[in-house]
Structures are given as C-alpha cells and as structure tokens.
Amino acid sequence: MTMFSIKKTKLKKSFQKAARGIVNIIPLLIGVVLLTSLISKAIPISFYNSVLGKGFFRDVFWGNILGSIAAGNPVTSYILGGEILNQGVSLLAVTAFLVAWVTVGVAQLPFEAKVLGSKFAIIRNLLSFVFVFLVAFLTVALVNLIC
C-alpha cells in the first residue's frame, strides 16, 4: 500500500465520522433554534422597556440577564436593539442586552454541553456573562468619546 492510499482511507473515515456527528447533532440544533425563537417571540419589546431604564448598573445587570435568557442571532439583534433604543432605553442597557443576546445562551446551554462538554459550556457562558459588563461599559464609553 502506498502512502497516498493510506491517507485517502484515513480521510474517507474522517469524513464519515464527521458526517455522523453532524447528523447526530441536527435534532439538538433544531430544538435549540425552536426554543430560542419561542423565547424571542414570547417576550414583547415593551417588556424590555418596563424592566430597563431604572438605573445605570441595574440596566446593565438586567440587560445581561434578559439577553442571556432570550438568546438570539446577531442579525436580529440589530433590529431588536434599534426598537428598544427607540422606546427610550439607555444605550448601556441595550448594549449589555445585545452582547449577552449573542454571546451567552441559557437556552443553548444543554446543546453546547452535549456537543462541547459541560465544563467548557458552563465556563464559557459564565465568562461571557461577566465580560458583558466590561464590553457594555467600554462600548458606551467609546461611543461617547467619538460622538
């Protein structure tokens, strides 16, 4: 057997293993997408306005909590963020909400734990939750410097 045929066999086995892994993940992925969509649609935009806008640190905290629970994708976050800003919620709260919305995912945690391991998923989500505060403050500070 030549070296090329050995590599070809290993490559074929690797592709088959990857394909099986993807097929096994699809039901979980569909469940996470459906759950995330349900949470996003179940909470009206006016709810965010009633919870946020109560104080500097409180806004960041609640924006982070709401974003972590409501989890969504970046494309819809811009639209949702604009709507929340139009209702008078502070840029700081909206920034915290959007960063948590995209980086922290309570709804996706079981899926992430199954695919990447529980320890990794929990540590990643906790670190993301903590860093939302820093990112929100730095983002608003930079926007205020520029504008």
C-alpha positions as YAML, in Angstrom:
chain: A
units: angstrom
residues:
- id: 1
  name: MET
  ca: [0.00, 0.00, 0.00]
- id: 2
  name: THR
  ca: [1.27, 3.41, -0.88]
- id: 3
  name: MET
  ca: [1.30, 6.38, 1.43]
- id: 4
  name: PHE
  ca: [-1.32, 8.14, -0.73]
- id: 5
  name: SER
  ca: [-3.84, 5.30, -0.40]
- id: 6
  name: ILE
  ca: [-3.38, 5.23, 3.40]
- id: 7
  name: LYS
  ca: [-4.07, 8.97, 3.62]
- id: 8
  name: LYS
  ca: [-7.06, 8.57, 1.31]
- id: 9
  name: THR
  ca: [-8.51, 5.85, 3.56]
- id: 10
  name: LYS
  ca: [-7.97, 7.93, 6.69]
- id: 11
  name: LEU
  ca: [-9.53, 10.96, 5.01]
- id: 12
  name: LYS
  ca: [-12.57, 8.95, 3.98]
- id: 13
  name: LYS
  ca: [-13.01, 7.60, 7.53]
- id: 14
  name: SER
  ca: [-12.65, 11.12, 8.93]
- id: 15
  name: PHE
  ca: [-15.34, 12.46, 6.61]
- id: 16
  name: GLN
  ca: [-17.68, 9.61, 7.53]
- id: 17
  name: LYS
  ca: [-17.14, 10.22, 11.25]
- id: 18
  name: ALA
  ca: [-17.72, 13.97, 10.84]
- id: 19
  name: ALA
  ca: [-20.90, 13.34, 8.83]
- id: 20
  name: ARG
  ca: [-22.27, 11.00, 11.52]
- id: 21
  name: GLY
  ca: [-21.51, 13.64, 14.17]
- id: 22
  name: ILE
  ca: [-23.34, 16.33, 12.22]
- id: 23
  name: VAL
  ca: [-26.35, 14.07, 11.65]
- id: 24
  name: ASN
  ca: [-26.47, 13.27, 15.38]
- id: 25
  name: ILE
  ca: [-26.37, 16.99, 16.28]
- id: 26
  name: ILE
  ca: [-29.15, 18.11, 13.91]
- id: 27
  name: PRO
  ca: [-32.10, 17.19, 16.21]
- id: 28
  name: LEU
  ca: [-30.49, 19.06, 19.11]
- id: 29
  name: LEU
  ca: [-29.75, 22.05, 16.91]
- id: 30
  name: ILE
  ca: [-33.34, 22.20, 15.68]
- id: 31
  name: GLY
  ca: [-34.59, 22.05, 19.27]
- id: 32
  name: VAL
  ca: [-32.32, 24.92, 20.33]
- id: 33
  name: VAL
  ca: [-33.38, 27.09, 17.37]
- id: 34
  name: LEU
  ca: [-37.06, 26.45, 18.09]
- id: 35
  name: LEU
  ca: [-36.65, 27.18, 21.82]
- id: 36
  name: THR
  ca: [-34.71, 30.37, 21.12]
- id: 37
  name: SER
  ca: [-37.33, 31.53, 18.62]
- id: 38
  name: LEU
  ca: [-40.13, 30.78, 21.06]
- id: 39
  name: ILE
  ca: [-38.47, 32.79, 23.85]
- id: 40
  name: SER
  ca: [-37.73, 35.69, 21.50]
- id: 41
  name: LYS
  ca: [-41.32, 35.88, 20.26]
- id: 42
  name: ALA
  ca: [-42.92, 35.30, 23.67]
- id: 43
  name: ILE
  ca: [-41.33, 38.40, 25.22]
- id: 44
  name: PRO
  ca: [-42.73, 41.63, 23.72]
- id: 45
  name: ILE
  ca: [-40.41, 44.59, 23.15]
- id: 46
  name: SER
  ca: [-42.44, 46.68, 25.60]
- id: 47
  name: PHE
  ca: [-41.37, 44.29, 28.37]
- id: 48
  name: TYR
  ca: [-37.74, 45.31, 27.93]
- id: 49
  name: ASN
  ca: [-38.72, 48.96, 28.32]
- id: 50
  name: SER
  ca: [-40.54, 48.22, 31.58]
- id: 51
  name: VAL
  ca: [-37.55, 46.37, 33.08]
- id: 52
  name: LEU
  ca: [-34.72, 48.50, 31.72]
- id: 53
  name: GLY
  ca: [-34.20, 52.20, 32.25]
- id: 54
  name: LYS
  ca: [-34.18, 52.02, 36.04]
- id: 55
  name: GLY
  ca: [-30.54, 52.96, 36.74]
- id: 56
  name: PHE
  ca: [-27.01, 52.74, 35.46]
- id: 57
  name: PHE
  ca: [-25.78, 49.45, 36.99]
- id: 58
  name: ARG
  ca: [-29.24, 47.95, 37.21]
- id: 59
  name: ASP
  ca: [-29.74, 48.46, 33.47]
- id: 60
  name: VAL
  ca: [-26.53, 46.61, 32.64]
- id: 61
  name: PHE
  ca: [-27.38, 43.79, 35.04]
- id: 62
  name: TRP
  ca: [-30.94, 43.30, 33.76]
- id: 63
  name: GLY
  ca: [-29.87, 43.78, 30.14]
- id: 64
  name: ASN
  ca: [-27.35, 41.00, 30.67]
- id: 65
  name: ILE
  ca: [-29.90, 38.72, 32.33]
- id: 66
  name: LEU
  ca: [-32.57, 39.29, 29.67]
- id: 67
  name: GLY
  ca: [-30.10, 38.85, 26.82]
- id: 68
  name: SER
  ca: [-28.77, 35.63, 28.35]
- id: 69
  name: ILE
  ca: [-32.24, 34.14, 28.58]
- id: 70
  name: ALA
  ca: [-33.65, 35.43, 25.30]
- id: 71
  name: ALA
  ca: [-30.56, 34.45, 23.24]
- id: 72
  name: GLY
  ca: [-30.65, 35.08, 19.52]
- id: 73
  name: ASN
  ca: [-28.54, 35.69, 16.48]
- id: 74
  name: PRO
  ca: [-26.60, 38.85, 15.55]
- id: 75
  name: VAL
  ca: [-28.73, 39.77, 12.54]
- id: 76
  name: THR
  ca: [-31.96, 40.08, 14.50]
- id: 77
  name: SER
  ca: [-30.18, 41.76, 17.40]
- id: 78
  name: TYR
  ca: [-29.64, 44.94, 15.37]
- id: 79
  name: ILE
  ca: [-33.33, 45.26, 14.62]
- id: 80
  name: LEU
  ca: [-34.36, 44.45, 18.18]
- id: 81
  name: GLY
  ca: [-31.73, 46.80, 19.61]
- id: 82
  name: GLY
  ca: [-32.97, 49.65, 17.44]
- id: 83
  name: GLU
  ca: [-36.55, 49.07, 18.55]
- id: 84
  name: ILE
  ca: [-35.57, 49.02, 22.22]
- id: 85
  name: LEU
  ca: [-33.50, 52.20, 21.79]
- id: 86
  name: ASN
  ca: [-36.49, 53.88, 20.12]
- id: 87
  name: GLN
  ca: [-38.54, 53.13, 23.24]
- id: 88
  name: GLY
  ca: [-36.12, 55.20, 25.32]
- id: 89
  name: VAL
  ca: [-33.97, 52.51, 26.91]
- id: 90
  name: SER
  ca: [-30.37, 53.60, 27.53]
- id: 91
  name: LEU
  ca: [-27.57, 52.67, 25.15]
- id: 92
  name: LEU
  ca: [-25.77, 50.97, 28.03]
- id: 93
  name: ALA
  ca: [-28.69, 48.64, 28.75]
- id: 94
  name: VAL
  ca: [-29.24, 47.87, 25.09]
- id: 95
  name: THR
  ca: [-25.54, 47.16, 24.57]
- id: 96
  name: ALA
  ca: [-25.47, 44.79, 27.55]
- id: 97
  name: PHE
  ca: [-28.62, 43.10, 26.29]
- id: 98
  name: LEU
  ca: [-27.30, 42.65, 22.75]
- id: 99
  name: VAL
  ca: [-23.87, 41.38, 23.77]
- id: 100
  name: ALA
  ca: [-25.48, 38.86, 26.14]
- id: 101
  name: TRP
  ca: [-28.10, 38.01, 23.48]
- id: 102
  name: VAL
  ca: [-25.34, 36.89, 21.12]
- id: 103
  name: THR
  ca: [-22.66, 35.50, 23.49]
- id: 104
  name: VAL
  ca: [-24.47, 33.99, 26.48]
- id: 105
  name: GLY
  ca: [-27.07, 31.33, 25.85]
- id: 106
  name: VAL
  ca: [-29.07, 29.78, 28.65]
- id: 107
  name: ALA
  ca: [-31.41, 28.15, 26.12]
- id: 108
  name: GLN
  ca: [-28.47, 26.75, 24.16]
- id: 109
  name: LEU
  ca: [-26.54, 25.52, 27.21]
- id: 110
  name: PRO
  ca: [-27.76, 21.89, 27.08]
- id: 111
  name: PHE
  ca: [-26.88, 21.64, 23.39]
- id: 112
  name: GLU
  ca: [-23.50, 23.26, 23.92]
- id: 113
  name: ALA
  ca: [-22.79, 20.98, 26.90]
- id: 114
  name: LYS
  ca: [-23.64, 17.89, 24.89]
- id: 115
  name: VAL
  ca: [-21.51, 18.87, 21.91]
- id: 116
  name: LEU
  ca: [-18.56, 20.59, 23.59]
- id: 117
  name: GLY
  ca: [-18.69, 19.23, 27.14]
- id: 118
  name: SER
  ca: [-20.42, 20.50, 30.26]
- id: 119
  name: LYS
  ca: [-17.38, 22.06, 31.87]
- id: 120
  name: PHE
  ca: [-16.47, 24.03, 28.75]
- id: 121
  name: ALA
  ca: [-20.06, 25.18, 28.17]
- id: 122
  name: ILE
  ca: [-20.56, 26.38, 31.73]
- id: 123
  name: ILE
  ca: [-17.20, 28.16, 31.94]
- id: 124
  name: ARG
  ca: [-17.70, 29.81, 28.54]
- id: 125
  name: ASN
  ca: [-21.17, 31.07, 29.46]
- id: 126
  name: LEU
  ca: [-20.04, 32.33, 32.88]
- id: 127
  name: LEU
  ca: [-17.08, 34.16, 31.38]
- id: 128
  name: SER
  ca: [-19.29, 35.62, 28.65]
- id: 129
  name: PHE
  ca: [-21.78, 36.77, 31.27]
- id: 130
  name: VAL
  ca: [-19.04, 38.53, 33.25]
- id: 131
  name: PHE
  ca: [-17.43, 40.12, 30.20]
- id: 132
  name: VAL
  ca: [-20.77, 41.54, 29.03]
- id: 133
  name: PHE
  ca: [-20.43, 44.16, 31.78]
- id: 134
  name: LEU
  ca: [-16.97, 45.20, 30.61]
- id: 135
  name: VAL
  ca: [-17.92, 45.22, 26.93]
- id: 136
  name: ALA
  ca: [-21.07, 47.27, 27.57]
- id: 137
  name: PHE
  ca: [-19.24, 49.94, 29.59]
- id: 138
  name: LEU
  ca: [-16.33, 50.14, 27.14]
- id: 139
  name: THR
  ca: [-18.62, 50.30, 24.12]
- id: 140
  name: VAL
  ca: [-20.70, 53.14, 25.52]
- id: 141
  name: ALA
  ca: [-17.57, 54.98, 26.69]
- id: 142
  name: LEU
  ca: [-16.07, 54.73, 23.19]
- id: 143
  name: VAL
  ca: [-19.31, 55.85, 21.55]
- id: 144
  name: ASN
  ca: [-19.42, 58.87, 23.88]
- id: 145
  name: LEU
  ca: [-15.80, 59.73, 23.02]
- id: 146
  name: ILE
  ca: [-16.42, 59.51, 19.29]
- id: 147
  name: CYS
  ca: [-19.80, 61.26, 19.17]
...
